[in-house]
């Protein structure tokens, strides 16, 4: 009986060591993927040498390279960084995950959108067609399409499976700053420096409506979780609510004293949070349009905001180099 127990423990130990080796090997491959693909022999003279000192792969193989007399100082263990995705030649303005997490899309000042395999870090396609900076990119709810917004005044739709263009949405007369799909994926809405928000039919590319009332650039736009409302924010210092059924305004939320930079609905649709260059975050009641709270404490512009999935927390990001909850 003791022998059986011992064997079982030994087997568990072997399994644990194999799992640890597999994890370490995966980290090694992901970190040095580009070296392995371009110059496999550099794995011995470069990758192994700079691998963390606790790496199982390094301990296993570095001793087999006798000509390495002095090992450089390296980190103790693998960092949280898994891999770096290289390819863009300009600033990267936005990055988004697909709904299933298998792809990432990045939008760049090099006029392209790139798709990446999140498991391997490999490129899945370069989406070319824009003639100016790509400002924003977003996946459709089913992950089959990508929409991109550009300084060339257009929105483009792309097939994620093939990388092919599915349509060019033209109509804006200034930079398109933001783009987002409706929760059911049937509509795309875009926000522009031409002071308008435009609604497009995803299937046909047909313009379905123009939301006009802002008196300055529209910086951001989002749908409510149920898809019945649209909210937009502008350099005119206002937040505007729109009824998707009537295409009419159903509220102007005023209170910010500078450009409004970002906006988001709470998961239950009851609140809207907006950030501003006036260094504040404001929470608004979507039913009444009233201000619920002003979140202060920043020393510089506030540029991004997000609710936690349960709606109990708000995270905000600022040019004062802090993230606040």
Steps between C-alpha positions, in 0.01 A plus 500: 500500500788735588660422165178585314471829691864578430459432130194719494692783666790450260263515204341819631846648543593412142174649371560820697855530361372445146236770545762740635731425208217543248404837652861617499552383140185686394626820664836453327339450157263794535773737621748405228262412220635764261858378551398138451317585175770722349823337622450169684868459591485828694295310758827367640712816491226752587172364636640246746757746631240763589238263639410545872735320735223277640396381152492121467580523129809707571623263770445207267684635196731789591761266646526341156650820358857483637625806309282734707747600774305776671124520529348851512287610793137405430166518678427236763179364347267554206320835511126546441581608144424210268607640166547814292310533173720677246401620155356851507723784379302780667331582830240249614180683588271216608507128570198274553434131571246301300199377704646149527846634589673312217588809298624849575469795261722808508451833325800711408626829361664292225150491338448129569309265728678181604343178624694281744461145629495540879617143560817524291549873444515435127359742244164396354484776242569862418184691406601768252282759330491809718697798367560663839535413868267233633357641822282218630418135441228274638373142453137420428321307781532173306867566421451461126558864410739777594412868458772763480478879515753727336623852446418442131134573599385141444398190693602164353356157568723191478443124502708355785521156336641621167627850577303624202313828483123478549424863430607862530256725687528852360317813606699671771675822397767490772709253699307202639600481866306197624303200377289238679256217417152478649452209745317297232765581238247638252618860522831683504520850640784744443599831658678771305666837505218615269285530820277205408432141602405272213315168505569235237340167409770235553367264233458753219719793601201730451478819706209465744512835674701807593486626859562873494502751789857518621671830427856362498694182430343177627770301678324179606176307459356184659179294498310418816513129597144446368575685177218751544712805576812660360713741699755737348752745646650805341743786516191716553523383867175302486384139522198421282254212520321384185197274453592242238137439400422865422856618425413795725677657796371390840728702719793741516720441804678822590751566774848447362703818451734363232513243218328169584740223403337163572169345601360162607169348616477301821407133439141561618465812277396713797816709504731671253855594597685772311858628524623845415795727450357694798672229714172346621287191445121542512234237564158566345156345547381386155133514601501860618816643343601629841854499638545233767855570603817686405819298555791733568863469598689511174771754419473461121265398219292183547488303175354153557233332713359149549248332728570165665271219373283519813474880473628559853833656401616760252860511375636824353830593337662840491793697360609546861644146461248329729216251472233548766223266621 
